[in-house]
Amino acid sequence: MSRSRPGRDDSPDRLYTLTGGRSRAGSDAFDLVTLVVAESDPVPGMQSEHAEILRMCRFPTAVVEVAAGLGLPVSITRILLADLHDTGRISARHPRASYRLPDHDILEQVLVGLRNL
């Protein structure tokens, strides 16, 4: 038994229409934490989902947040993002890790120390 969520139409026909029949984005540039930033404002005649993405991404926004804001599956959101990226309307970057892994020698010394306990 599946329940429909109010205001959300996940029918295959709608999703097929949104993506123009595509089931995958052209690249793997967008994972869940990739940050997306709009490089332009929406223009008249633009697909409504594309326009909404541009409004949501005025500041860096993660792909998963964009999908949640649109109420769409991440796979569909990635296709829409790829469309905007291909036309230069958005930029995307993976967040940098603010940490470095410890040196291998230090990890080895910790392991030896733990074994000696």
C-alpha positions in Angstrom: 0.0 0.0 0.0 1.6 3.3 -1.1 0.5 6.6 0.2 0.7 9.7 -2.0 2.2 12.7 -0.4 0.3 15.9 -0.7 1.6 18.3 -3.4 3.9 15.7 -4.8 3.4 13.9 -8.1 6.0 11.1 -8.5 4.2 9.5 -11.4 6.6 8.0 -14.0 4.9 10.1 -16.7 5.7 13.3 -14.9 9.3 12.3 -14.1 9.8 11.2 -17.7 8.5 14.6 -18.9 10.7 16.5 -16.5 13.9 14.8 -17.8 12.9 14.6 -21.5 13.0 10.8 -21.2 16.5 10.6 -19.8 17.2 8.3 -16.9 20.8 9.4 -16.1 22.7 12.6 -16.0 25.5 12.9 -18.6 28.2 12.9 -16.0 28.8 11.9 -12.4 29.7 15.4 -11.3 26.8 15.6 -8.8 26.9 13.5 -5.7 24.7 14.1 -2.6 27.1 16.7 -1.0 28.2 18.6 -4.2 27.6 22.3 -3.7 25.6 24.0 -6.4 25.6 27.8 -7.0 23.4 29.7 -9.5 25.4 31.7 -12.0 22.4 33.5 -13.4 18.8 34.4 -12.7 15.8 32.5 -14.1 14.6 33.7 -17.5 11.0 33.7 -18.8 10.0 30.5 -20.6 12.5 28.4 -18.6 11.3 25.0 -17.2 9.8 25.7 -13.8 12.1 23.2 -12.0 15.1 24.8 -13.6 14.0 28.2 -12.5 13.3 26.9 -8.9 16.8 25.4 -8.8 18.3 28.8 -9.7 16.3 30.6 -7.0 17.3 28.0 -4.4 20.9 28.0 -5.3 21.7 31.7 -4.9 24.0 30.6 -2.1 25.9 27.2 -2.1 23.3 24.4 -1.7 24.0 20.7 -1.5 22.4 18.4 -4.2 20.4 16.6 -1.6 18.9 19.9 -0.3 18.0 20.8 -3.9 16.2 17.5 -4.3 14.4 17.9 -1.0 13.4 21.5 -1.9 12.0 20.3 -5.3 10.3 17.3 -3.8 12.0 15.1 -6.5 14.2 12.0 -6.3 17.9 12.7 -6.3 18.4 10.9 -9.6 15.9 13.3 -11.4 17.4 16.3 -9.7 20.9 15.3 -10.9 19.6 15.3 -14.5 18.1 18.8 -14.1 21.3 20.0 -12.5 23.3 18.6 -15.4 21.1 20.5 -17.8 21.8 23.8 -16.0 25.5 23.0 -15.6 25.9 22.3 -19.4 24.4 25.7 -20.2 26.6 27.5 -17.6 23.7 28.6 -15.4 25.1 26.8 -12.3 28.5 25.9 -11.0 29.3 22.9 -8.9 32.1 21.9 -6.6 32.6 19.2 -4.0 33.2 20.6 -0.5 36.8 20.4 0.6 37.6 18.3 3.6 38.9 20.5 6.4 41.0 17.7 7.8 44.0 15.7 6.9 44.5 12.0 7.6 47.3 11.4 10.1 50.6 10.2 8.8 50.8 6.5 8.1 53.8 6.2 10.6 51.7 7.7 13.4 48.9 5.3 12.7 51.3 2.4 12.8 52.7 3.5 16.1 49.2 3.8 17.6 48.4 0.3 16.4 51.6 -1.1 18.0 50.8 0.8 21.2 47.3 -0.7 21.3 48.6 -4.2 20.7 51.1 -3.8 23.6 48.2 -3.0 26.0 
